[in-house]
Amino acid sequence: FNGNINNSVTIYSGNTHTGGLVGGIDGTNTNVNITNSYSKGQLYGYEQIGGLIGSFNGQNSDSTNRIENSYSTMDVTSKGTAGGLVGSMSYIFIDNSYATGDVLNYTGTNNGNLGGLVGSVNYTYGGISNSYATGNVYTSFNDTSAFAGGLVGANSVAISSSYATGDVESYGYAAGGLAGYSTGDIDTSYATGKVFVT
């Protein structure tokens, strides 16, 4: 799939699975590749919100679902899990892609992970390589059960040759310049933004 939103747009959604380009992708029965695609503008949503894709779910370790050579410059505002490029993903590889928009979690009741590139990476198969995020990540309410990171909020896959430069500001979240929480390997990657936790 090659696609883009050429003009800056503003999207308002009260639903889950909202993206600047695609709301949700189900790759459980077929492999889906997103290449050379982008989105620009502003996005307001509820849960599993991403500047390019809201949620992208593969099937298992036989999946080869990928996002390559793609980006989003959208600012993303959500009540729950959100990312500058992808809100939530499972069994997905991201390569040579980036996000530059800010990610904001405004006052609400939903637990949610926030990341400059990806909010939540679920399961241990997949990866992030040669990718980056430059936007700031900010949460405005206290949620001690969620994570905020300059690149990834909650991560479970290998991250390599990637970086984040945005600041991360958290109220009650566990926070990190690159990842708020990670069980995956991190190699040749870095963060330069400030981290504030209150």
C-alpha positions as CSV (number, residue, x, y, z in Angstrom):
1,F,0.0,0.0,0.0
2,N,1.3,3.4,-1.0
3,G,-0.8,6.3,0.2
4,N,-0.7,9.8,1.6
5,I,-2.7,12.8,2.8
6,N,-1.2,15.5,0.7
7,N,-2.8,18.5,2.4
8,S,-2.8,19.3,6.1
9,V,-6.0,18.1,7.7
10,T,-7.6,18.1,11.1
11,I,-9.3,14.9,12.1
12,Y,-11.7,14.6,15.1
13,S,-12.8,11.2,16.3
14,G,-14.6,10.0,19.4
15,N,-13.8,6.4,18.6
16,T,-10.8,4.0,19.0
17,H,-8.5,3.0,16.2
18,T,-8.0,6.3,14.5
19,G,-5.1,7.2,12.2
20,G,-4.1,10.1,10.0
21,L,-4.0,7.7,7.0
22,V,-5.6,4.4,8.2
23,G,-7.6,3.8,11.4
24,G,-6.9,0.1,11.9
25,I,-5.1,-2.6,9.9
26,D,-5.7,-6.3,10.4
27,G,-2.8,-8.3,9.1
28,T,-3.8,-11.6,10.7
29,N,-4.8,-13.4,7.4
30,T,-2.5,-11.6,4.9
31,N,0.7,-9.6,5.1
32,V,0.2,-5.9,4.8
33,N,3.0,-3.5,3.9
34,I,2.8,0.3,4.2
35,T,5.5,2.0,2.1
36,N,6.3,5.5,1.0
37,S,3.2,6.9,2.8
38,Y,2.7,10.0,4.9
39,S,0.2,12.2,6.7
40,K,0.2,15.8,7.8
41,G,-2.1,17.9,10.1
42,Q,-3.7,17.4,13.5
43,L,-5.5,14.4,15.0
44,Y,-7.8,14.2,17.9
45,G,-9.0,10.8,19.1
46,Y,-9.9,8.5,22.0
47,E,-7.8,5.3,22.2
48,Q,-5.2,3.6,19.9
49,I,-4.5,6.8,17.9
50,G,-1.6,7.2,15.5
51,G,-0.4,10.0,13.2
52,L,-0.3,7.5,10.3
53,I,-2.1,4.4,11.6
54,G,-4.2,3.9,14.7
55,S,-3.6,0.2,15.3
56,F,-1.7,-2.3,13.1
57,N,-2.0,-6.0,14.2
58,G,-0.2,-8.9,12.6
59,Q,-0.8,-12.6,13.3
60,N,2.2,-14.3,14.6
61,S,6.0,-14.8,14.0
62,D,5.3,-15.9,10.4
63,S,3.9,-12.4,9.7
64,T,6.0,-10.0,7.6
65,N,3.8,-6.9,8.0
66,R,5.9,-3.8,7.6
67,I,5.9,0.0,7.6
68,E,8.8,1.4,5.5
69,N,9.9,4.8,4.2
70,S,6.9,6.4,5.8
71,Y,6.2,9.4,8.1
72,S,3.8,11.6,9.9
73,T,4.0,15.2,10.9
74,M,0.6,15.2,12.6
75,D,0.2,16.4,16.2
76,V,-1.7,13.7,18.0
77,T,-4.1,14.2,21.0
78,S,-5.7,11.3,22.7
79,K,-7.4,10.0,25.9
80,G,-5.6,6.7,25.7
81,T,-2.7,4.9,23.9
82,A,-1.2,7.1,21.1
83,G,1.9,7.5,19.0
84,G,3.2,10.0,16.5
85,L,3.3,7.3,13.8
86,V,1.4,4.3,15.2
87,G,-0.9,4.1,18.2
88,S,-0.6,0.3,18.9
89,M,1.1,-2.5,17.0
90,S,1.6,-6.2,17.2
91,Y,4.0,-8.4,15.0
92,I,5.0,-5.4,12.9
93,F,8.4,-4.2,11.6
94,I,9.1,-0.5,11.2
95,D,12.0,0.6,9.2
96,N,13.3,4.0,7.9
97,S,10.3,5.9,9.2
98,Y,9.7,8.8,11.4
99,A,7.2,11.1,13.2
100,T,7.7,14.8,14.0
101,G,4.4,15.7,15.7
102,D,3.8,16.2,19.4
103,V,1.8,13.5,21.2
104,L,-0.5,14.7,24.0
105,N,-2.7,12.7,26.4
106,Y,-5.3,15.0,27.8
107,T,-7.4,14.6,31.0
108,G,-9.4,11.4,30.9
109,T,-10.0,8.0,32.5
110,N,-8.3,5.7,30.1
111,N,-4.9,4.1,30.8
112,G,-2.7,4.6,27.8
113,N,0.9,4.4,26.7
114,L,2.3,7.4,24.8
115,G,5.3,7.4,22.3
116,G,6.7,9.9,19.9
117,L,6.8,7.1,17.3
118,V,4.7,4.3,18.7
119,G,2.5,4.2,21.8
120,S,2.4,0.5,22.5
121,V,4.4,-2.4,20.9
122,N,2.7,-5.7,21.9
123,Y,4.3,-9.1,21.8
124,T,8.0,-9.9,21.2
125,Y,8.0,-10.4,17.4
126,G,8.7,-7.4,15.2
127,G,11.2,-4.5,15.4
128,I,12.0,-0.8,15.0
129,S,15.0,0.2,13.0
130,N,16.5,3.3,11.4
131,S,13.6,5.3,12.6
132,Y,13.1,8.4,14.8
133,A,10.7,10.8,16.5
134,T,11.3,14.5,17.2
135,G,8.0,15.6,18.8
136,N,7.4,16.2,22.4
137,V,5.4,13.7,24.5
138,Y,3.2,15.1,27.2
139,T,0.6,13.6,29.6
140,S,-1.6,15.9,31.6
141,F,-3.1,13.5,34.1
142,N,-1.9,11.1,36.7
143,D,-1.8,7.4,35.6
144,T,0.8,5.2,37.3
145,S,0.0,2.2,35.2
146,A,1.1,3.6,31.9
147,F,4.3,4.6,30.1
148,A,5.6,7.6,28.1
149,G,8.7,7.6,25.9
150,G,10.3,9.8,23.3
151,L,10.3,7.0,20.8
152,V,8.1,4.3,22.3
153,G,5.8,4.3,25.3
154,A,5.8,0.5,26.1
155,N,8.1,-1.6,24.0
156,S,8.7,-5.4,23.7
157,V,10.7,-5.7,20.5
158,A,14.3,-4.9,19.4
159,I,15.1,-1.3,18.7
160,S,18.1,-0.5,16.6
161,S,19.7,2.6,15.0
162,S,16.9,4.8,16.1
163,Y,16.5,7.9,18.2
164,A,14.3,10.5,19.8
165,T,14.9,14.2,20.4
166,G,11.7,15.4,21.9
167,D,11.1,16.2,25.6
168,V,8.9,13.8,27.7
169,E,6.8,15.3,30.4
170,S,4.8,13.0,32.6
171,Y,2.4,13.3,35.6
172,G,2.5,9.9,37.3
173,Y,3.7,8.0,34.2
174,A,6.9,6.0,34.1
175,A,8.9,7.9,31.5
176,G,12.0,7.7,29.4
177,G,13.7,9.7,26.7
178,L,13.7,6.7,24.3
179,A,11.2,4.3,25.9
180,G,9.0,4.5,28.9
181,Y,9.3,0.8,29.4
182,S,11.1,-1.9,27.4
183,T,11.6,-5.6,27.5
184,G,13.2,-5.6,24.0
185,D,16.9,-5.2,23.1
186,I,18.0,-1.7,22.3
187,D,21.1,-1.2,20.1
188,T,22.9,1.9,18.7
189,S,20.0,4.1,19.7
190,Y,19.8,7.3,21.7
191,A,17.6,10.1,23.1
192,T,18.5,13.8,23.6
193,G,15.3,15.3,25.0
194,K,14.6,16.2,28.6
195,V,12.5,14.0,30.8
196,F,10.2,15.5,33.4
197,V,8.3,13.4,35.9
198,T,6.1,15.0,38.6
